[in-house]
Amino acid sequence: MDTLRTRQVIHRLELPYVGDEIHHSGWNACSSCYTDPSKSRSRLILPCLESSRVYVVDTATDPRAPRIHKVVLRRTAFNPF
């Protein structure tokens, strides 16, 4: 395997809010769902450390250039009504 190629940056995802630091990612479907064809790991769930925003990133449409599907704002996450 070409080690220079494995360390190559293929895409950078710009976040719309300055200072957001995403941390501890997870998938929209758990690993136990692999045997269920109706489930897919198509989105990453990425919470921010300081802002309480949560980014939902689409990784299925273009796997080499993920894009933001949705941003869940703090007021929505903590007060859904």
C-alpha positions as CSV (number, residue, x, y, z in Angstrom):
1,M,0.0,0.0,0.0
2,D,1.2,3.5,-0.9
3,T,1.7,5.2,2.5
4,L,1.8,8.7,1.0
5,R,-1.6,8.1,-0.6
6,T,-3.2,6.8,2.7
7,R,-2.3,10.1,4.4
8,Q,-3.7,12.3,1.7
9,V,-6.5,14.8,2.5
10,I,-9.4,14.1,0.1
11,H,-11.9,16.6,1.3
12,R,-12.5,19.4,3.9
13,L,-15.9,20.1,5.2
14,E,-16.4,23.7,6.1
15,L,-18.7,24.3,9.1
16,P,-21.1,27.3,8.9
17,Y,-20.5,28.5,12.5
18,V,-17.0,29.8,13.5
19,G,-15.5,28.0,16.4
20,D,-17.5,24.8,16.2
21,E,-15.4,21.9,17.1
22,I,-17.0,18.5,16.3
23,H,-16.2,15.6,18.6
24,H,-17.0,11.9,19.1
25,S,-18.8,11.0,15.9
26,G,-21.4,8.2,15.6
27,W,-23.5,6.8,12.8
28,N,-27.3,7.1,12.3
29,A,-27.5,3.3,12.4
30,C,-25.8,1.1,14.9
31,S,-23.3,-1.6,13.9
32,S,-25.8,-4.4,14.8
33,C,-28.0,-3.2,11.9
34,Y,-25.6,-4.5,9.2
35,T,-27.7,-7.6,8.7
36,D,-30.8,-5.4,8.1
37,P,-31.0,-4.3,4.4
38,S,-33.4,-1.5,5.3
39,K,-30.8,0.2,7.4
40,S,-27.7,2.0,6.2
41,R,-24.9,4.1,7.6
42,S,-25.4,7.1,5.4
43,R,-25.0,9.9,7.9
44,L,-22.5,10.8,10.6
45,I,-23.8,12.4,13.8
46,L,-21.3,15.0,15.0
47,P,-21.9,17.0,18.2
48,C,-19.9,20.1,19.0
49,L,-18.0,20.6,22.2
50,E,-18.8,24.3,23.0
51,S,-21.9,25.3,21.1
52,S,-24.2,22.3,21.7
53,R,-25.0,22.2,18.0
54,V,-25.2,18.8,16.3
55,Y,-24.1,18.3,12.7
56,V,-25.7,15.6,10.6
57,V,-23.3,14.9,7.7
58,D,-24.4,13.0,4.5
59,T,-21.7,10.5,3.7
60,A,-23.7,8.5,1.1
61,T,-24.3,10.9,-1.7
62,D,-20.6,11.5,-2.4
63,P,-18.4,9.5,0.0
64,R,-15.3,11.4,-1.1
65,A,-16.9,14.7,-0.4
66,P,-19.3,14.5,2.6
67,R,-21.7,17.4,3.0
68,I,-23.8,18.9,5.8
69,H,-27.3,17.4,5.7
70,K,-28.7,19.3,8.7
71,V,-27.5,21.4,11.7
72,V,-29.5,20.8,14.9
73,L,-29.3,24.0,16.9
74,R,-29.2,24.0,20.7
75,R,-32.7,25.6,21.1
76,T,-34.1,22.8,19.0
77,A,-32.2,20.0,20.7
78,F,-33.1,21.1,24.2
79,N,-36.6,22.5,23.6
80,P,-38.3,20.7,20.7
81,F,-41.7,22.3,21.2
